[in-house]
Amino acid sequence: MDYSQAKKVFSKIGLVYTVCYWALCIVLTICALIAGAISGQDMSAQWSLMLEIVLRFAIIYPIMILLVKKEPKFEIEKKRLGIGKFIACIFITFAVMYIASIVGMILNNLLGNVTGQGATNHFANVVSNMPTVVRIIVVPILAPVFEELLFRKVLIDRIVGYGEVLAMLISGIMFGLYHANFLQFFYATFLGMFFAFIYIRTGKIGYTITLHLIINGFSTLMGVLTSDIIDMTAVTSYLNSGDMEGYLNYISEHSAAFASLGFAGMFIILAVIVGAILMIVMRKKFVFVHRDGEIEKGKRFSTAICNPGMLLYVIFYIIEIILALYNTTIIELVANLFS
């Protein structure tokens, strides 16, 4: 086993994923400064968001994929999942997502009390500022495709030969950290591990892209219902003021949206219960194949994490997660320094 070569591979991956994000931050900051110099005022949040989306999906992500693909890949045997197992994976995905989300929300609330900032969700703030059409294109379509390519296919193809368990853990943890906020870290990490396991066992990225699309699409639907169609502030106001007539009239006027929200809520509860049962029943199917040349136990952490690129990635995103607890990001801090 050539540990120095393995370290170089992990280090390059960590370096590429970190530096490319820095490049995105720098370009956004420069554009904001130029826009401010020309117009005499700060770039609007809407334009800044649109610029970030274009840069991220049209330039930065493709560059990251191309750079990592230069490393030699390990072959993963292609296997069909089958319709029955795929449906089971859908339910397990919902169970992992919402169980881990609850844990994340509880811890996020506790940390919010410690920081004095309350429970922060910077990602939700960003998504809520997106126009509905843009949100539908980005969250359930572009994000699943590029994130699965980056954190499953391109990544796992380069490291699975060093151990399937290691590849699954690295894929999940890097994916969780990349979301750069504490609330999403938990469910993104565990979902990332589950998707990594599916890709390792099947070698087909289409399965995980579809699962990712389903979960993101469902979340987007819930978001549209609760923000764009139903005014939850108005509902809360009616209830707090005791205006039951106004409350009932509002429910009646938006009956289809409330019915959809109710069915969605019941589906989530059912999916989580079924998914949890399936995880227990199918637990013996979560097996890994040992490969010749994989990293020995006791040397996995030092090889995969204790290298310049991966340490940079982990430390940087931990800082981002801490800053998110105070409802800010490195991009905003850098922009404020130059403004």
C-alpha positions as CSV (number, residue, x, y, z in Angstrom):
1,M,0.0,0.0,0.0
2,D,1.5,3.3,-1.1
3,Y,0.3,5.6,1.7
4,S,2.1,8.7,0.4
5,Q,0.2,8.4,-2.9
6,A,-3.1,7.9,-1.1
7,K,-2.3,11.0,1.0
8,K,-1.6,13.0,-2.2
9,V,-5.0,12.0,-3.7
10,F,-7.0,12.9,-0.6
11,S,-5.0,16.2,-0.2
12,K,-5.6,17.2,-3.8
13,I,-9.4,16.6,-3.4
14,G,-9.6,18.6,-0.2
15,L,-7.5,21.4,-1.8
16,V,-9.6,21.5,-5.0
17,Y,-12.9,21.6,-3.1
18,T,-11.6,24.4,-0.8
19,V,-9.7,26.6,-3.2
20,C,-12.5,26.6,-5.8
21,Y,-14.9,27.8,-3.2
22,W,-12.4,30.5,-2.3
23,A,-12.3,31.5,-5.9
24,L,-16.1,31.8,-5.9
25,C,-15.9,34.1,-2.9
26,I,-13.2,36.2,-4.4
27,V,-15.0,36.7,-7.7
28,L,-18.3,37.5,-5.9
29,T,-16.5,40.1,-3.8
30,I,-14.8,41.7,-6.8
31,C,-18.1,41.9,-8.7
32,A,-19.7,43.5,-5.7
33,L,-17.0,46.1,-5.4
34,I,-17.1,46.8,-9.1
35,A,-20.9,47.1,-9.0
36,G,-20.6,49.4,-6.0
37,A,-18.0,51.6,-7.7
38,I,-20.2,52.0,-10.8
39,S,-23.6,52.5,-9.2
40,G,-22.5,54.1,-6.0
41,Q,-24.5,51.5,-4.0
42,D,-24.1,47.9,-2.9
43,M,-25.1,45.1,-5.2
44,S,-28.7,44.0,-4.4
45,A,-29.1,40.7,-2.7
46,Q,-31.1,39.4,-5.7
47,W,-28.4,40.2,-8.2
48,S,-25.7,38.8,-5.8
49,L,-27.6,35.6,-5.5
50,M,-28.2,35.2,-9.2
51,L,-24.5,35.8,-9.9
52,E,-23.5,33.2,-7.3
53,I,-25.8,30.6,-8.9
54,V,-24.4,31.2,-12.4
55,L,-20.7,31.1,-11.2
56,R,-21.3,28.1,-9.0
57,F,-23.1,25.8,-11.5
58,A,-21.7,27.0,-14.8
59,I,-18.0,27.6,-13.9
60,I,-16.9,26.5,-10.4
61,Y,-18.5,23.1,-10.1
62,P,-17.4,22.0,-13.7
63,I,-13.8,23.1,-12.9
64,M,-13.9,21.1,-9.6
65,I,-15.1,18.0,-11.5
66,L,-12.4,18.4,-14.2
67,L,-9.6,18.9,-11.8
68,V,-10.5,15.8,-9.6
69,K,-11.1,13.6,-12.7
70,K,-7.4,14.0,-13.6
71,E,-6.7,11.5,-10.7
72,P,-6.8,7.8,-11.7
73,K,-10.2,6.1,-10.9
74,F,-11.0,2.8,-9.3
75,E,-13.6,0.7,-11.1
76,I,-16.9,0.0,-9.4
77,E,-19.0,-2.9,-10.6
78,K,-22.3,-1.9,-12.1
79,K,-25.4,-3.5,-10.6
80,R,-29.1,-2.9,-11.0
81,L,-30.9,-1.9,-7.8
82,G,-34.4,-3.1,-8.9
83,I,-37.6,-1.2,-8.5
84,G,-38.5,-2.7,-5.1
85,K,-35.2,-1.9,-3.6
86,F,-35.2,1.6,-5.1
87,I,-38.6,2.3,-3.5
88,A,-37.2,1.1,-0.2
89,C,-34.3,3.5,-0.7
90,I,-36.8,6.4,-1.1
91,F,-38.5,5.6,2.2
92,I,-35.1,5.2,3.9
93,T,-33.9,8.5,2.4
94,F,-36.9,10.3,4.0
95,A,-36.3,8.6,7.3
96,V,-32.6,9.5,7.4
97,M,-33.4,13.0,6.3
98,Y,-36.0,13.9,8.9
99,I,-34.6,12.0,11.8
100,A,-31.2,13.6,11.3
101,S,-32.9,17.0,10.7
102,I,-34.7,16.7,14.1
103,V,-31.3,16.0,15.8
104,G,-29.8,19.0,14.0
105,M,-32.6,21.3,14.9
106,I,-32.4,20.4,18.6
107,L,-28.7,21.0,18.7
108,N,-29.0,24.2,16.6
109,N,-31.5,25.5,19.1
110,L,-29.2,24.7,22.0
111,L,-26.3,26.4,20.3
112,G,-28.5,29.4,19.4
113,N,-29.2,29.8,23.1
114,V,-25.5,29.7,23.8
115,T,-24.5,32.3,21.1
116,G,-27.5,34.5,21.9
117,Q,-28.4,34.5,18.2
118,G,-31.3,32.1,18.5
119,A,-31.7,29.2,16.1
120,T,-30.1,30.3,12.8
121,N,-30.7,28.8,9.3
122,H,-28.6,30.8,6.9
123,F,-29.5,28.4,4.1
124,A,-33.2,28.9,4.5
125,N,-32.7,32.6,4.3
126,V,-30.8,32.3,1.0
127,V,-33.4,29.9,-0.5
128,S,-36.3,32.1,0.6
129,N,-34.8,35.0,-1.3
130,M,-34.8,33.1,-4.5
131,P,-37.6,33.7,-7.0
132,T,-39.9,30.6,-7.1
133,V,-38.8,29.7,-10.7
134,V,-35.1,29.9,-9.8
135,R,-35.7,27.9,-6.6
136,I,-37.4,25.1,-8.6
137,I,-34.5,25.0,-11.1
138,V,-31.6,25.2,-8.5
139,V,-32.7,23.2,-5.5
140,P,-34.4,20.1,-7.0
141,I,-32.5,19.9,-10.3
142,L,-29.1,21.6,-10.5
143,A,-28.0,21.0,-6.9
144,P,-28.8,17.2,-6.9
145,V,-27.0,16.6,-10.3
146,F,-23.8,18.6,-9.4
147,E,-23.6,17.6,-5.8
148,E,-24.0,13.9,-6.6
149,L,-21.3,14.2,-9.3
150,L,-18.9,16.0,-6.9
151,F,-19.5,14.1,-3.7
152,R,-20.4,10.7,-5.0
153,K,-19.2,9.8,-8.5
154,V,-16.1,11.9,-9.0
155,L,-15.0,11.6,-5.3
156,I,-15.8,8.0,-4.6
157,D,-14.3,6.8,-8.0
158,R,-11.0,8.2,-6.8
159,I,-10.9,6.9,-3.2
160,V,-13.1,3.7,-3.1
161,G,-10.0,1.5,-3.7
162,Y,-8.6,2.7,-0.3
163,G,-11.6,1.1,1.4
164,E,-15.4,1.2,0.9
165,V,-16.2,2.3,4.5
166,L,-13.6,5.0,4.3
167,A,-15.0,6.3,1.0
168,M,-18.5,6.3,2.4
169,L,-17.4,8.3,5.5
170,I,-15.4,10.8,3.5
171,S,-18.2,11.3,1.0
172,G,-20.7,11.9,3.8
173,I,-18.6,14.1,6.0
174,M,-17.3,16.3,3.1
175,F,-20.9,16.7,1.9
176,G,-22.1,17.7,5.3
177,L,-19.3,20.2,5.9
178,Y,-19.9,21.7,2.4
179,H,-23.3,22.8,3.4
180,A,-21.5,25.2,5.8
181,N,-24.2,25.4,8.5
182,F,-24.9,23.4,11.6
183,L,-28.6,22.8,10.9
184,Q,-27.9,21.0,7.6
185,F,-24.6,19.3,8.6
186,F,-26.3,16.4,10.3
187,Y,-28.8,15.3,7.7
188,A,-26.5,16.1,4.8
189,T,-23.7,14.0,6.4
190,F,-26.0,10.9,7.0
191,L,-27.8,11.3,3.7
192,G,-24.4,11.6,2.0
193,M,-23.2,8.4,3.6
194,F,-26.4,6.6,2.5
195,F,-26.1,7.8,-1.0
196,A,-22.4,6.9,-1.0
197,F,-23.3,3.3,0.0
198,I,-25.8,3.1,-2.8
199,Y,-23.3,4.3,-5.4
200,I,-20.6,2.0,-4.1
201,R,-22.9,-1.0,-4.3
202,T,-24.4,-0.2,-7.7
203,G,-21.9,2.0,-9.5
204,K,-24.8,4.0,-11.0
205,I,-25.0,7.7,-10.1
206,G,-28.5,8.0,-11.6
207,Y,-29.9,6.3,-8.5
208,T,-28.5,8.8,-6.0
209,I,-29.3,11.8,-8.3
210,T,-32.9,10.6,-8.5
211,L,-33.1,10.1,-4.7
212,H,-31.5,13.5,-4.1
213,L,-33.9,15.1,-6.6
214,I,-36.9,13.6,-4.8
215,I,-35.9,14.8,-1.4
216,N,-34.9,18.3,-2.6
217,G,-38.1,18.5,-4.7
218,F,-40.3,17.6,-1.8
219,S,-38.5,20.1,0.4
220,T,-39.0,22.8,-2.3
221,L,-42.7,22.0,-2.6
222,M,-43.1,22.4,1.2
223,G,-41.2,25.7,1.0
224,V,-43.3,27.0,-1.8
225,L,-46.5,26.0,0.1
226,T,-45.4,27.6,3.4
227,S,-43.9,30.8,2.0
228,D,-45.2,31.6,-1.5
229,I,-48.8,30.4,-1.2
230,I,-49.6,30.3,2.5
231,D,-48.7,33.4,4.5
232,M,-47.7,31.7,7.8
233,T,-47.2,35.2,9.4
234,A,-50.8,36.0,8.7
235,V,-52.0,32.6,10.1
236,T,-50.0,33.2,13.3
237,S,-51.4,36.7,13.6
238,Y,-55.0,35.5,13.3
239,L,-54.4,32.8,16.0
240,N,-52.5,35.2,18.4
241,S,-55.2,37.8,18.1
242,G,-58.0,35.3,18.6
243,D,-59.6,36.3,15.3
244,M,-61.1,32.9,14.5
245,E,-63.3,34.3,11.8
246,G,-60.4,35.8,9.9
247,Y,-58.4,32.6,10.5
248,L,-61.2,30.3,9.1
249,N,-61.7,32.7,6.1
250,Y,-58.0,32.5,5.3
251,I,-58.1,28.7,5.6
252,S,-61.1,28.6,3.3
253,E,-59.5,30.9,0.7
254,H,-56.4,28.7,0.7
255,S,-58.0,25.3,1.2
256,A,-56.2,23.5,-1.6
257,A,-52.8,24.7,-0.3
258,F,-53.6,23.7,3.3
259,A,-54.9,20.3,2.1
260,S,-51.7,19.7,0.1
261,L,-49.6,20.7,3.2
262,G,-51.6,18.3,5.3
263,F,-51.2,15.4,2.9
264,A,-47.5,16.2,2.7
265,G,-47.2,16.2,6.5
266,M,-48.9,12.8,6.7
267,F,-46.7,11.4,3.9
268,I,-43.6,12.5,5.8
269,I,-44.7,10.8,9.0
270,L,-45.6,7.6,7.1
271,A,-42.3,7.7,5.1
272,V,-40.2,8.2,8.2
273,I,-41.9,5.3,10.0
274,V,-41.7,2.9,7.0
275,G,-38.1,4.0,6.3
276,A,-37.0,3.4,9.9
277,I,-38.6,-0.1,9.8
278,L,-36.9,-0.8,6.5
279,M,-33.5,0.2,7.9
280,I,-34.0,-2.2,10.8
281,V,-35.3,-5.1,8.6
282,M,-32.7,-4.6,5.9
283,R,-29.7,-3.9,8.2
284,K,-27.9,-7.0,7.2
285,K,-27.8,-5.8,3.6
286,F,-25.6,-2.9,4.5
287,V,-22.4,-4.8,3.9
288,F,-19.0,-3.7,2.5
289,V,-16.6,-5.6,0.4
290,H,-12.9,-5.5,1.4
291,R,-10.6,-4.7,-1.5
292,D,-6.9,-5.5,-2.0
293,G,-4.7,-2.5,-1.2
294,E,-7.2,-0.7,1.0
295,I,-5.9,1.3,3.9
296,E,-5.4,-0.6,7.1
297,K,-7.4,0.2,10.2
298,G,-5.5,2.6,12.4
299,K,-4.0,4.4,9.4
300,R,-7.2,5.6,7.8
301,F,-7.6,8.8,9.6
302,S,-3.9,9.8,9.3
303,T,-4.0,9.0,5.6
304,A,-7.3,10.5,4.6
305,I,-7.6,13.5,6.9
306,C,-4.1,14.3,8.2
307,N,-2.8,15.9,4.9
308,P,-2.6,19.6,3.9
309,G,-5.6,19.7,1.5
310,M,-8.1,17.7,3.6
311,L,-7.1,19.5,6.8
312,L,-7.6,22.8,5.0
313,Y,-11.1,21.7,3.9
314,V,-12.2,20.5,7.3
315,I,-10.9,23.5,9.2
316,F,-12.2,26.0,6.7
317,Y,-15.8,24.6,6.8
318,I,-15.8,24.2,10.5
319,I,-15.1,27.9,10.7
320,E,-17.9,28.5,8.2
321,I,-20.3,26.5,10.4
322,I,-19.3,28.5,13.5
323,L,-19.8,31.8,11.6
324,A,-23.3,30.5,10.4
325,L,-24.3,30.2,14.1
326,Y,-23.8,34.0,14.2
327,N,-25.8,34.4,10.9
328,T,-22.8,35.4,8.8
329,T,-20.4,33.8,6.3
330,I,-16.8,34.3,5.2
331,I,-18.1,35.9,2.0
332,E,-20.0,38.6,4.0
333,L,-17.0,39.2,6.4
334,V,-14.6,39.7,3.5
335,A,-17.1,41.9,1.6
336,N,-17.5,44.1,4.7
337,L,-13.7,44.5,5.0
338,F,-13.5,46.0,1.6
339,S,-16.7,48.0,1.7
